Amino acid sequence: METTLTYKLALLHLVHLLMHADGMVDERELAMLNRIRNEESITDAVYNAFTARLSFSTDKELYDHGVRLLNQCSDEEKLQVFAHLYKLAQADNDFSMKEVRLLFYSLEQTQVEFDDVVLIARMAS
């Protein structure tokens, strides 16, 4: 699937928030971030532009912007973002309540069904 810059930025926003939701980023999550970047062809230029934004944005601003971007994506792109997030949340073998809330609130905000996400994540594995 050829993806848009909007998709890639939405994905990066939500991945960042999910990785930091429990207050700890472990090696498995970083490895998953690298895998996502490779799979989605997220260049260093795009990633570095995104990370530059982190220093002057609150988590709420990042979340709001990420959801706004995601709502501009196709249904297929939305499902793919959530499939990545679902697999990322499982990477450290510990679903924290903050991660669960972030995922489910984001699903609600984008009108994506959790069962569809699980199906897509399993098909991609």
KERO-185983 format. One record per residue: residue number from 1; x, y, z of N, C-alpha, C, O in turn. Coordinates in pm, 1 decimal, decimal comma. Atoms other than C-alpha are relative to their C-alpha. Layout:
residues N
NUM	X	Y	Z	X	Y	Z	X	Y	Z	X	Y	Z
...
end
This chain:
residues 125
1	84,0	-117,3	0,0	0,0	0,0	0,0	89,0	124,3	0,0	173,9	140,5	87,7
2	-72,0	-127,8	4,9	141,8	337,2	-100,6	-66,4	93,8	99,8	-188,2	111,1	98,2
3	56,9	-83,7	-105,9	99,0	575,0	191,7	33,5	147,1	-20,8	128,0	182,3	-91,4
4	-15,8	-144,6	11,7	68,6	950,5	222,3	81,7	54,7	116,2	101,6	-12,9	217,1
5	-69,7	-67,3	-109,3	266,2	1194,2	432,3	-93,4	18,6	119,5	-51,0	5,8	234,3
6	98,5	-15,6	-107,7	-50,7	1258,0	632,9	-8,7	-128,0	81,8	-9,3	-123,4	204,8
7	4,0	130,6	-66,6	-70,1	886,2	714,1	125,0	-19,7	86,2	115,5	-58,7	202,6
8	-125,9	21,8	-71,9	296,3	871,5	814,7	9,4	88,0	123,6	55,0	42,8	228,6
9	-5,4	-90,4	-115,1	268,5	1174,4	1042,1	-102,7	-39,0	106,0	-73,5	-32,6	225,4
10	100,1	47,8	-96,2	-52,0	1047,9	1202,9	55,5	-120,3	75,5	44,8	-128,0	197,9
11	-58,7	119,2	-59,9	121,2	715,2	1264,9	109,4	37,6	100,4	111,6	-14,9	211,7
12	-108,7	-40,1	-90,4	428,4	882,0	1417,8	-53,6	65,8	126,5	-3,7	38,5	235,6
13	57,3	-65,1	-117,7	218,1	1098,1	1649,5	-53,9	-103,2	98,2	-22,7	-98,7	217,2
14	62,8	97,1	-89,1	21,2	805,5	1787,2	98,0	-104,3	51,1	85,8	-149,9	164,8
15	-104,1	92,5	-46,1	319,9	570,4	1802,4	78,3	63,5	114,9	102,3	-0,8	217,1
16	-75,6	-68,8	-105,3	513,0	827,2	2005,9	-79,8	1,0	130,7	-26,2	-33,0	236,1
17	82,5	-6,6	-120,4	225,1	872,8	2250,6	-18,3	-136,6	64,0	-13,8	-149,0	186,4
18	17,7	134,7	-53,5	168,7	499,6	2286,9	129,0	-50,3	65,2	125,3	-111,5	172,0
19	-128,2	45,0	-55,3	538,7	430,2	2343,4	28,6	64,2	135,6	91,6	2,7	221,6
20	-29,0	-73,1	-123,1	550,5	689,8	2621,2	-114,6	-3,7	101,4	-103,4	54,0	209,6
21	119,2	0,6	-85,7	207,6	618,4	2774,2	26,7	-56,9	138,7	-26,3	-6,5	237,7
22	-24,5	64,1	-129,7	339,6	393,8	3050,3	120,9	58,6	72,2	158,8	10,3	178,9
23	-112,7	-65,3	-65,2	633,9	621,3	3130,3	134,6	-64,3	-27,1	237,7	-13,3	16,8
24	-125,0	69,5	30,3	893,8	376,3	3001,1	0,5	-43,0	-145,7	-99,3	-93,9	-196,8
25	-16,6	48,6	136,9	1022,7	305,3	2652,6	109,4	-105,7	5,9	223,7	-76,7	41,2
26	-101,3	104,9	-6,1	1196,9	-28,4	2629,6	52,4	-34,2	-138,9	3,1	16,3	-239,8
27	-68,7	34,5	124,5	1417,6	-182,7	2362,9	-93,0	-63,6	-102,6	-77,9	-41,5	-222,7
28	93,6	65,2	92,3	1135,8	-389,8	2214,8	-88,7	102,6	-69,5	-121,6	87,7	-187,2
29	80,9	-106,2	60,5	927,9	-76,9	2157,9	82,5	79,2	-101,4	32,5	115,7	-207,8
30	-87,1	-70,7	94,9	1223,4	99,1	1995,0	23,5	-84,0	-125,1	26,9	-31,5	-236,4
31	-16,8	88,7	115,3	1279,8	-203,7	1773,5	-125,8	0,6	-87,0	-117,4	-0,5	-209,8
32	126,2	-5,3	74,8	911,1	-196,1	1677,0	-13,0	132,9	-74,5	-61,7	135,6	-187,6
33	1,6	-129,7	68,5	939,2	176,1	1595,6	85,3	-6,3	-126,4	43,1	40,7	-232,1
34	-86,9	12,7	118,0	1228,8	100,3	1361,3	-63,5	-88,6	-106,6	-53,6	-60,1	-225,9
35	68,9	89,0	94,7	1032,3	-183,2	1202,9	-112,9	74,2	-71,5	-129,6	61,3	-192,8
36	108,9	-78,7	58,5	733,9	46,9	1148,4	55,7	100,8	-99,1	3,1	115,8	-209,4
37	-61,0	-98,2	91,3	957,4	315,1	997,3	45,3	-66,3	-129,5	26,5	-10,5	-237,6
38	-44,8	72,1	119,9	1106,3	59,7	757,9	-118,4	-46,1	-84,7	-119,5	-25,7	-206,1
39	116,5	50,4	72,6	772,5	-98,4	663,6	-75,1	112,2	-72,4	-124,8	93,1	-183,4
40	78,9	-110,5	54,8	611,0	239,9	599,5	84,8	101,4	-76,5	34,8	205,6	-118,7
41	-92,3	-88,0	73,7	914,9	398,7	432,0	-1,4	142,5	54,4	-11,4	239,1	-21,2
42	-6,7	-131,0	-64,1	930,3	683,3	681,0	146,2	42,6	0,1	228,8	-14,3	71,5
43	-138,7	-44,2	17,2	1245,3	869,4	584,0	51,8	68,1	125,1	-25,1	108,6	212,3
44	-61,3	-73,9	-110,4	1490,9	1023,5	826,7	-47,7	143,9	1,1	-68,6	201,6	107,9
45	44,5	-140,0	7,2	1381,2	1366,3	702,7	-138,5	16,3	63,0	-161,1	110,1	139,5
46	135,0	-6,6	-57,5	1016,6	1299,7	791,9	6,3	-26,0	150,1	-55,8	45,8	228,5
47	-10,2	33,7	-141,6	1107,5	1138,1	1123,3	64,7	113,2	79,9	17,9	147,8	188,4
48	-68,1	-109,5	-70,4	1346,7	1417,4	1220,4	-86,7	124,5	9,5	-84,0	193,5	111,3
49	92,5	-114,2	-4,8	1091,1	1685,9	1131,1	-105,9	-24,2	107,8	-143,4	67,7	180,6
50	96,8	33,5	-104,5	840,5	1503,9	1352,8	62,0	14,8	138,6	2,3	77,1	226,4
51	-60,2	-4,4	-133,9	1081,7	1466,4	1646,0	35,0	142,8	41,7	37,1	173,2	161,0
52	-27,3	-140,4	-32,9	1171,4	1836,8	1624,9	-123,3	65,0	62,9	-110,5	153,6	147,4
53	125,7	-54,2	-52,0	805,4	1912,9	1699,7	-23,6	-40,8	146,2	-93,6	28,8	219,9
54	25,7	53,7	-133,6	813,5	1708,0	2019,9	41,3	94,9	111,8	-23,8	99,4	216,3
55	-53,4	-84,1	-107,3	1014,1	1961,8	2218,5	-90,4	117,1	35,9	-78,6	172,8	145,0
56	86,4	-113,8	-32,1	747,5	2230,8	2196,6	-148,5	-34,6	-7,9	-232,4	53,8	-24,9
57	139,9	44,1	4,0	426,9	2023,7	2197,0	-32,9	-80,2	124,5	47,6	-160,8	171,2
58	47,5	81,1	-112,1	228,4	1885,0	2486,2	-55,6	-131,5	-54,9	-80,2	-144,0	-174,8
59	58,9	126,5	42,9	94,8	1530,4	2476,2	-139,7	22,6	-57,5	-177,5	-40,8	-156,0
60	134,5	-29,4	50,8	-254,8	1671,3	2428,6	6,1	59,1	-140,0	-73,5	21,9	-226,2
61	-14,8	-58,1	133,8	-141,4	1879,3	2131,2	41,0	-106,8	-101,7	-10,2	-110,0	-213,6
62	-42,5	108,7	88,4	34,7	1576,7	1981,3	-116,3	-93,3	-31,0	-136,1	-134,1	-145,5
63	114,5	88,2	19,2	-272,1	1362,2	2033,9	-103,5	64,1	-92,7	-147,6	2,8	-189,9
64	101,4	-68,8	80,3	-514,5	1617,6	1891,9	44,0	11,0	-145,4	-35,5	-11,7	-236,6
65	-50,2	-13,7	137,1	-294,7	1676,9	1588,0	5,9	-136,2	-69,0	-29,2	-148,4	-186,3
66	-6,5	134,8	56,0	-237,8	1303,9	1536,2	-136,8	-51,7	-41,6	-151,0	-111,1	-148,5
67	136,2	44,2	32,0	-611,3	1230,1	1546,2	-55,6	81,1	-117,0	-123,2	26,4	-204,1
68	44,3	-82,9	112,7	-683,0	1523,7	1314,4	58,5	-52,2	-132,0	-11,9	-64,4	-232,2
69	-65,1	56,5	118,7	-429,7	1384,9	1066,5	-61,8	-134,8	-37,4	-89,8	-161,1	-154,4
70	53,9	133,5	25,9	-565,9	1032,6	1103,2	-140,2	7,4	-59,7	-175,9	-74,1	-144,8
71	134,9	-15,0	54,6	-919,7	1151,3	1032,7	0,4	47,8	-145,1	-103,0	43,5	-211,7
72	-13,7	-37,3	141,2	-791,5	1281,3	697,4	42,3	-119,4	-85,7	46,1	-109,9	-208,4
73	-47,1	120,0	69,5	-671,0	932,0	605,7	-118,4	-84,8	-47,4	-231,6	-69,3	-1,5
74	101,9	95,4	46,8	-860,8	662,7	419,0	-28,3	-101,2	111,4	47,9	-113,5	207,2
75	33,9	103,9	-97,7	-1033,8	386,0	613,1	109,0	-106,6	6,3	141,9	-156,2	114,0
76	-107,4	99,5	4,7	-762,5	145,6	500,7	123,0	49,8	76,6	184,8	-26,5	150,9
77	-115,2	-56,4	-71,8	-489,0	377,8	631,4	-26,3	4,1	149,8	63,1	-25,7	229,0
78	34,7	-1,5	-142,6	-671,3	420,0	963,7	18,1	-138,5	60,9	77,2	-153,0	167,9
79	-14,6	137,6	-50,3	-689,6	42,9	1006,3	146,5	-39,2	12,0	186,2	-105,1	108,1
80	-141,8	34,1	-3,3	-321,9	10,2	924,5	71,1	68,2	116,2	155,6	7,3	181,8
81	-58,6	-70,5	-115,2	-226,0	274,9	1181,7	-32,8	-76,3	127,5	55,9	-103,3	208,6
82	38,3	68,9	-122,7	-424,1	94,9	1450,1	57,1	-140,7	8,8	82,5	-189,6	118,9
83	-65,6	131,2	-2,4	-280,8	-242,3	1349,6	143,1	15,1	51,3	189,1	-66,0	131,7
84	-135,2	-26,3	-51,4	67,7	-97,8	1406,2	-4,1	30,3	149,4	78,9	-20,3	225,1
85	9,9	-35,9	-141,6	-41,4	49,9	1740,2	-31,1	-121,8	85,3	24,1	-137,6	194,2
86	36,2	122,9	-71,7	-195,6	-279,7	1848,7	123,0	-88,7	19,5	147,0	-139,8	128,9
87	-121,6	82,9	-10,3	125,8	-468,9	1772,1	104,6	67,6	89,2	174,8	0,3	164,7
88	-94,0	-73,7	-85,1	334,6	-195,8	1937,6	-36,5	-15,3	147,0	51,1	-35,1	231,2
89	44,0	14,0	-139,0	127,1	-216,0	2254,4	34,4	-137,5	55,7	56,6	-151,7	176,0
90	-34,3	135,6	-42,9	200,4	-589,7	2267,5	151,1	-23,3	7,3	195,5	-123,0	64,2
91	-144,9	22,0	13,4	574,9	-544,4	2204,7	70,2	-21,7	132,8	160,6	-104,8	142,2
92	-69,2	13,8	-128,4	673,4	-505,5	2569,9	-70,4	-97,7	93,9	-36,6	-106,5	211,9
93	73,4	100,8	-77,8	430,8	-777,9	2688,3	-68,8	57,5	123,3	-89,2	-13,4	221,9
94	64,3	-63,5	-114,3	261,5	-527,7	2920,7	-93,7	108,9	-49,8	-49,4	217,7	-86,3
95	100,3	-99,7	36,1	-62,5	-348,4	2833,2	-30,5	83,3	123,5	-95,5	34,6	216,1
96	34,7	-85,7	-113,7	-82,0	-54,9	3073,4	-137,8	59,5	-23,5	-184,9	65,1	-137,1
97	132,2	-60,9	12,6	-416,4	109,8	3143,7	5,7	125,3	-86,7	-89,1	154,0	-159,7
98	-13,2	-120,0	82,4	-288,4	429,5	2981,6	6,9	-36,3	-148,0	-49,0	34,2	-232,0
99	-6,9	46,2	139,2	-207,1	238,4	2662,7	-137,9	-42,7	-48,8	-178,3	-9,0	-160,1
100	133,8	46,3	36,0	-550,4	75,6	2661,0	-92,8	119,4	-22,7	-166,3	123,9	-121,3
101	85,3	-119,2	14,1	-724,2	410,0	2715,8	33,8	77,4	-126,5	-55,7	121,3	-198,7
102	-42,0	-72,3	120,2	-518,8	576,6	2442,3	-52,9	-70,0	-125,1	-107,9	-5,3	-214,3
103	47,5	75,2	116,0	-602,9	301,8	2194,9	-151,6	10,3	-16,8	-200,0	40,8	-125,8
104	145,1	1,4	13,4	-973,8	285,6	2271,2	-58,2	139,1	-22,3	-154,8	154,0	-97,1
105	48,9	-136,2	23,4	-1024,2	661,9	2288,5	30,2	41,6	-143,4	-51,9	107,1	-207,6
106	-36,1	-32,8	138,4	-841,2	698,8	1956,4	-90,5	-72,9	-99,1	-130,5	-15,9	-200,7
107	93,1	74,7	84,5	-1056,7	426,4	1802,1	-135,7	70,1	-5,4	-196,8	82,5	-111,5
108	128,3	-70,3	-6,6	-1365,5	611,4	1918,2	3,0	129,7	-80,5	-91,7	160,7	-152,7
109	-12,7	-128,6	68,2	-1241,0	944,9	1782,2	7,2	-13,8	-151,8	-26,5	79,4	-224,8
110	-16,2	21,2	144,1	-1173,7	794,1	1439,6	-104,9	-95,8	-56,6	-104,6	-125,6	-176,1
111	108,5	89,5	39,9	-1476,5	561,1	1429,2	51,2	-127,3	-66,9	0,0	-170,7	-170,1
112	-56,8	126,1	47,1	-1266,8	249,9	1376,5	-38,2	-108,5	100,9	-33,7	-86,1	221,9
113	40,5	112,0	-85,1	-1382,7	-86,7	1512,1	121,5	-81,7	44,1	206,6	-116,3	-37,8
114	-112,3	75,0	-54,7	-1141,4	-273,8	1740,4	13,0	-137,6	-66,4	124,3	-180,9	-96,3
115	-5,6	132,4	62,4	-1233,3	-611,8	1588,6	65,1	5,4	-137,6	137,0	-86,8	-176,0
116	-63,1	-16,3	131,5	-1129,8	-482,8	1245,5	150,8	16,4	13,8	227,5	-35,6	-67,1
117	-143,0	-21,3	-24,1	-794,3	-371,9	1387,0	68,7	-132,2	30,7	174,7	-161,7	-24,6
118	-57,3	130,1	-36,8	-727,4	-712,7	1541,2	12,0	-88,8	-123,1	113,6	-155,6	-142,2
119	-3,5	80,1	122,5	-814,0	-882,4	1213,1	113,7	42,5	-91,4	188,2	-41,8	-141,4
120	-107,2	-52,4	86,4	-579,2	-658,1	1013,3	136,8	-30,0	60,2	229,2	-68,1	-11,8
121	-128,9	27,6	-65,8	-299,9	-698,7	1270,5	37,8	-146,9	-13,8	154,3	-179,1	-37,2
122	-28,2	144,8	12,6	-330,2	-1078,4	1258,3	33,5	-37,0	-142,5	118,9	-122,5	-166,0
123	-28,7	29,4	141,3	-334,1	-1081,8	879,0	139,7	49,8	-38,3	206,0	-9,5	-123,4
124	-130,5	-57,4	32,7	-20,3	-866,3	870,6	114,2	-76,0	65,2	228,8	-65,0	21,6
125	-105,6	72,7	-72,0	170,0	-1091,6	1111,2	46,0	-121,7	-73,6	134,1	-193,1	-25,8
end
